[in-house]
Amino acid sequence: MKDIDVIAVLQDPVRRRLYEYVAAQGREVGRNEAAEAVGVARTLAAHHLDKLAEAGLLESGSRRLTGRSGPGAGRPAKVYTRARAERSVSLPARDYRTAAELLAEAAEQAGLDAELCAAARRRGEALRGSAAPCAGLEEAMEVLAARGYEPYLADAEAAAPVVRMRNCPFHAVAEGFPPLVCGMNLALLEGLLGAEGPVRARMDARPGECCVVAEEQVSKNNRH
């Protein structure tokens, strides 16, 4: 199925809401949960979830949602997660990915890491414009969401919660040039969030997520 046909599957509003819900969870989602989340019947949710899986937008599997095993644990239920495959449509056709990979290769070979990070930091500051640095994690999450990072609050019960991001907008190029692109990404977010503010970005790579996290700096007066 061509990418344009895959994306067209999301034209149905219920199907699109189901996809957005599953994608936002970062884990396996069962039919009952998805149906309740978007306010539709389970049978309708199952129909649309399977259509999304057929189109390659979701991946499906099965497991026991009760957490039990053995006799009496019940039958495995069908679960869904967002597919890892990347889809894009450009009309007319454009190939920005190849251009980005060529530029990354040239920058890496020329040892332009510092220059690239400086340019990325300036771009982040330009994107922030006249706005003040992010005052807290909630504001940082809004800023990151607007850039497509899909942020979520992790370790909410810990003394120092952090904002992690399920999506890296530069994922395709970062796979080929991780040190270069991840460093660029960090510098971009330093400028975007405001390095002089209470929220800072730092590296903390985790498989399947963005390599950068955001956290509130702890002042010396609050340390024990």
C-alpha positions as CSV (number, residue, x, y, z in Angstrom):
1,M,0.0,0.0,0.0
2,K,1.4,3.4,-1.0
3,D,2.0,6.0,1.7
4,I,-0.8,8.3,0.4
5,D,-3.3,5.4,0.6
6,V,-2.1,4.6,4.1
7,I,-2.6,8.1,5.3
8,A,-6.0,8.2,3.6
9,V,-7.1,5.5,6.1
10,L,-7.0,8.2,8.8
11,Q,-9.7,10.2,7.0
12,D,-12.4,8.6,9.1
13,P,-12.7,10.7,12.3
14,V,-13.3,7.7,14.6
15,R,-10.4,5.8,13.1
16,R,-8.1,8.8,13.5
17,R,-9.1,9.3,17.2
18,L,-8.3,5.6,17.8
19,Y,-5.0,5.9,16.1
20,E,-4.1,9.1,18.1
21,Y,-5.1,7.4,21.3
22,V,-3.0,4.3,20.8
23,A,0.0,6.3,19.5
24,A,-0.1,8.5,22.6
25,Q,0.1,5.7,25.1
26,G,3.5,4.3,24.2
27,R,2.3,0.8,25.2
28,E,0.0,-2.0,24.1
29,V,-3.7,-1.0,24.1
30,G,-6.6,-3.4,24.2
31,R,-9.9,-3.0,22.3
32,N,-12.0,-2.3,25.4
33,E,-9.6,0.5,26.6
34,A,-9.5,2.1,23.1
35,A,-13.2,2.0,22.7
36,E,-13.9,3.6,26.1
37,A,-11.2,6.3,25.5
38,V,-12.8,7.5,22.3
39,G,-16.4,6.8,23.3
40,V,-17.5,4.2,20.8
41,A,-18.7,0.6,21.0
42,R,-16.1,-2.2,21.3
43,T,-17.2,-3.8,18.0
44,L,-16.8,-0.5,16.1
45,A,-13.4,0.1,17.8
46,A,-12.3,-3.4,16.9
47,H,-13.2,-2.9,13.2
48,H,-11.3,0.4,13.0
49,L,-8.3,-0.9,14.9
50,D,-8.0,-3.9,12.6
51,K,-8.2,-1.6,9.6
52,L,-5.4,0.5,11.0
53,A,-3.3,-2.6,11.5
54,E,-4.1,-3.8,7.9
55,A,-2.8,-0.4,6.7
56,G,0.4,-0.8,8.6
57,L,-0.3,2.2,11.0
58,L,-0.7,-0.1,14.0
59,E,0.9,-3.4,15.0
60,S,-1.3,-6.0,16.6
61,G,-0.6,-8.9,18.9
62,S,-2.3,-10.7,21.8
63,R,-1.7,-11.1,25.5
64,R,-3.7,-11.7,28.7
65,L,-4.8,-8.3,30.0
66,T,-5.6,-9.8,33.5
67,G,-1.9,-10.3,34.3
68,R,-2.5,-13.9,35.2
69,S,-1.6,-17.1,33.5
70,G,-2.7,-20.7,33.6
71,P,-6.2,-22.1,33.9
72,G,-8.8,-19.5,34.6
73,A,-6.7,-16.6,33.4
74,G,-9.0,-16.1,30.4
75,R,-8.2,-15.9,26.7
76,P,-5.5,-13.6,25.3
77,A,-6.9,-10.3,24.1
78,K,-5.9,-8.5,21.0
79,V,-3.7,-5.5,21.6
80,Y,-2.3,-2.7,19.5
81,T,0.7,-0.4,19.4
82,R,1.8,2.2,16.9
83,A,3.8,0.8,14.0
84,R,7.4,1.8,13.7
85,A,7.3,2.4,10.0
86,E,7.5,6.0,8.9
87,R,5.0,7.4,6.4
88,S,5.1,10.6,4.5
89,V,3.5,12.3,1.5
90,S,4.8,15.2,-0.6
91,L,3.0,16.6,-3.5
92,P,4.9,17.1,-5.8
93,A,7.4,14.5,-4.8
94,R,10.3,15.8,-2.7
95,D,13.3,14.0,-1.1
96,Y,14.4,16.0,1.9
97,R,15.7,12.9,3.7
98,T,18.4,12.2,1.2
99,A,19.5,15.9,1.3
100,A,19.6,15.7,5.1
101,E,21.6,12.5,5.1
102,L,24.1,14.0,2.6
103,L,24.5,17.2,4.6
104,A,24.9,15.1,7.8
105,E,27.6,12.9,6.1
106,A,29.5,16.0,4.9
107,A,29.3,17.7,8.3
108,E,30.5,14.6,10.1
109,Q,33.4,14.0,7.8
110,A,34.4,17.7,8.1
111,G,34.2,17.6,11.9
112,L,31.5,20.4,12.0
113,D,29.8,19.1,15.1
114,A,30.4,22.3,17.1
115,E,29.3,24.5,14.2
116,L,26.1,22.5,13.7
117,C,25.2,22.6,17.4
118,A,25.8,26.4,17.4
119,A,23.5,26.8,14.4
120,A,20.9,24.5,16.0
121,R,20.9,26.5,19.3
122,R,20.4,29.7,17.4
123,R,17.5,28.1,15.5
124,G,15.9,27.0,18.7
125,E,16.2,30.6,20.1
126,A,14.7,31.9,16.9
127,L,11.8,29.5,17.1
128,R,11.2,30.6,20.7
129,G,11.3,34.3,19.6
130,S,10.6,36.9,22.2
131,A,9.0,34.4,24.6
132,A,10.7,33.9,28.0
133,P,12.4,30.6,28.7
134,C,10.0,27.8,29.8
135,A,9.0,28.4,33.4
136,G,8.2,24.7,34.2
137,L,7.7,21.3,32.8
138,E,4.1,21.8,31.9
139,E,5.0,24.8,29.6
140,A,7.9,22.8,28.2
141,M,5.6,20.0,27.3
142,E,3.4,22.4,25.3
143,V,6.4,23.7,23.5
144,L,7.7,20.3,22.7
145,A,4.3,19.0,21.6
146,A,4.0,21.8,19.1
147,R,7.3,20.7,17.5
148,G,6.1,17.0,17.2
149,Y,8.2,15.5,20.0
150,E,5.2,13.8,21.7
151,P,6.3,14.6,25.3
152,Y,5.1,12.8,28.4
153,L,5.9,13.2,32.1
154,A,7.9,10.3,33.4
155,D,8.7,9.4,37.0
156,A,5.8,11.6,38.2
157,E,6.1,10.2,41.7
158,A,9.9,10.8,42.0
159,A,11.5,13.9,43.6
160,A,12.6,15.1,40.2
161,P,10.3,14.2,37.4
162,V,11.5,14.5,33.8
163,V,9.8,15.0,30.5
164,R,10.6,12.3,28.0
165,M,9.6,12.3,24.3
166,R,8.2,9.3,22.4
167,N,9.0,10.8,19.0
168,C,12.2,12.2,17.5
169,P,11.5,14.4,14.5
170,F,15.0,13.6,13.2
171,H,14.8,9.8,13.7
172,A,15.6,8.7,10.1
173,V,18.8,10.8,9.9
174,A,19.7,10.1,13.6
175,E,19.9,6.4,12.9
176,G,22.7,6.9,10.4
177,F,24.5,9.7,12.2
178,P,23.6,9.4,16.0
179,P,26.3,11.6,17.6
180,L,26.0,14.4,15.1
181,V,22.2,14.5,14.9
182,C,21.5,13.8,18.6
183,G,23.9,16.6,19.5
184,M,22.2,18.9,17.1
185,N,18.8,17.9,18.6
186,L,20.0,18.7,22.1
187,A,21.3,22.1,21.1
188,L,18.1,22.9,19.3
189,L,16.0,22.1,22.4
190,E,18.4,24.1,24.6
191,G,17.6,27.1,22.5
192,L,13.9,26.3,22.2
193,L,13.4,25.8,26.0
194,G,15.8,28.5,27.0
195,A,19.1,27.4,28.5
196,E,19.1,30.2,31.0
197,G,15.7,29.2,32.4
198,P,14.6,26.7,35.1
199,V,14.0,23.9,32.5
200,R,17.0,22.4,30.9
201,A,17.5,19.7,28.2
202,R,20.0,16.9,28.6
203,M,21.0,13.7,27.0
204,D,19.3,10.5,28.3
205,A,18.9,8.0,25.5
206,R,16.3,5.3,25.7
207,P,15.5,2.8,23.0
208,G,12.5,3.8,20.8
209,E,12.4,7.4,22.2
210,C,14.0,10.8,21.7
211,C,17.6,10.9,23.1
212,V,16.9,14.1,25.0
213,V,14.9,14.7,28.1
214,A,13.8,18.0,29.8
215,E,13.9,18.5,33.6
216,E,13.6,21.3,36.1
217,Q,16.9,22.4,37.6
218,V,17.2,22.1,41.3
219,S,18.5,25.2,42.9
220,K,21.3,25.0,45.5
221,N,18.9,26.3,48.2
222,N,16.6,23.3,47.6
223,R,19.3,20.6,47.9
224,H,19.7,18.6,51.0
